[in-house]
Amino acid sequence: MNVLIVTESCFGNTSRVADAVAAGLRSTGAEVIVAEAASAPTLDGVDLLLVGAPTHNMGLPGPASRRQAATRGGNPAATGVAEWLDRLPTGFSGRAATFDTVTGTGFFAGSAAKGIQKRLRRHRVDVVARESFVVTATEGPLADGELDRAELWGAALA
Ligand SMILES: Cc1cc2nc3c(=O)[nH]c(=O)nc-3n(C[C@H](O)[C@H](O)[C@H](O)COP(=O)(O)O)c2cc1C
């Protein structure tokens, strides 16, 4: 199975989750590419697409929230998952799953993964799973056990 994980990260936490999910998938024999949204390859030959981002202002990062992250010491790319989704061609026939990082859980924390799921479904992509991983503060680190949970989630997706 060929898996593409498209992600963005301002402080490195979502990237660490992406790498842990990739490790879980690889443990089942999957071929996995982890790519920054700004330089992600095409979806040719991809069976399972994973898209993950940090939650910003209850949804997906955009130019303004990335600037805010930069003022707090983050290192965002100029463009990310939202812009990648804008360019997504129609007709991807594989499965997909979405993930995010959040500082809190529940309605008022919001979820980038939920926003990604909505946008993928608008493209008629079959989204089979969605998961959030908790960071202890805006800059991180991830809460105890979250990287292990990400690896298990990846293995279960396969
Ligand atoms: C501008 C900004 C807005 C944020 N808004 C939210 C939010 O609405 N809900 C939440 O749970 N976390 C929020 N956070 C915290 C981020 O989720 C956290 O910084 C992120 O998960 C860290 O991941 P990263 O290291 O990959 O950037 C926000 C962070 C920034 C910088």
PDBQT file of the ligand as one rigid body, heavy atoms in Angstrom, charges set to zero:
ROOT
HETATM    1  C1  LIG A 201      -2.460  31.536  15.845  1.00  0.00    +0.000 C 
HETATM    2  C2  LIG A 201      -2.749  30.283  16.621  1.00  0.00    +0.000 A 
HETATM    3  C3  LIG A 201      -4.064  29.927  16.877  1.00  0.00    +0.000 A 
HETATM    4  C4  LIG A 201      -4.346  28.745  17.609  1.00  0.00    +0.000 A 
HETATM    5  N1  LIG A 201      -5.651  28.383  17.804  1.00  0.00    +0.000 NA
HETATM    6  C5  LIG A 201      -5.920  27.198  18.429  1.00  0.00    +0.000 A 
HETATM    7  C6  LIG A 201      -7.272  26.741  18.582  1.00  0.00    +0.000 A 
HETATM    8  O1  LIG A 201      -8.244  27.380  18.146  1.00  0.00    +0.000 OA
HETATM    9  N2  LIG A 201      -7.477  25.559  19.201  1.00  0.00    +0.000 N 
HETATM   10  C7  LIG A 201      -6.446  24.797  19.697  1.00  0.00    +0.000 A 
HETATM   11  O2  LIG A 201      -6.707  23.726  20.258  1.00  0.00    +0.000 OA
HETATM   12  N3  LIG A 201      -5.158  25.198  19.565  1.00  0.00    +0.000 NA
HETATM   13  C8  LIG A 201      -4.872  26.375  18.940  1.00  0.00    +0.000 A 
HETATM   14  N4  LIG A 201      -3.584  26.783  18.781  1.00  0.00    +0.000 N 
HETATM   15  C9  LIG A 201      -2.485  25.937  19.275  1.00  0.00    +0.000 C 
HETATM   16  C10 LIG A 201      -2.000  25.041  18.152  1.00  0.00    +0.000 C 
HETATM   17  O3  LIG A 201      -2.907  23.994  17.951  1.00  0.00    +0.000 OA
HETATM   18  C11 LIG A 201      -0.595  24.516  18.453  1.00  0.00    +0.000 C 
HETATM   19  O4  LIG A 201       0.275  25.612  18.343  1.00  0.00    +0.000 OA
HETATM   20  C12 LIG A 201      -0.221  23.435  17.460  1.00  0.00    +0.000 C 
HETATM   21  O5  LIG A 201      -0.966  22.268  17.694  1.00  0.00    +0.000 OA
HETATM   22  C13 LIG A 201       1.232  23.114  17.526  1.00  0.00    +0.000 C 
HETATM   23  O6  LIG A 201       1.499  22.337  16.380  1.00  0.00    +0.000 OA
HETATM   24  P1  LIG A 201       2.761  22.646  15.456  1.00  0.00    +0.000 P 
HETATM   25  O7  LIG A 201       3.966  22.515  16.345  1.00  0.00    +0.000 OA
HETATM   26  O8  LIG A 201       2.726  21.599  14.424  1.00  0.00    +0.000 OA
HETATM   27  O9  LIG A 201       2.617  24.023  14.885  1.00  0.00    +0.000 OA
HETATM   28  C14 LIG A 201      -3.279  27.937  18.080  1.00  0.00    +0.000 A 
HETATM   29  C15 LIG A 201      -1.952  28.326  17.807  1.00  0.00    +0.000 A 
HETATM   30  C16 LIG A 201      -1.676  29.473  17.080  1.00  0.00    +0.000 A 
HETATM   31  C17 LIG A 201      -0.252  29.832  16.772  1.00  0.00    +0.000 C 
ENDROOT
TORSDOF 0
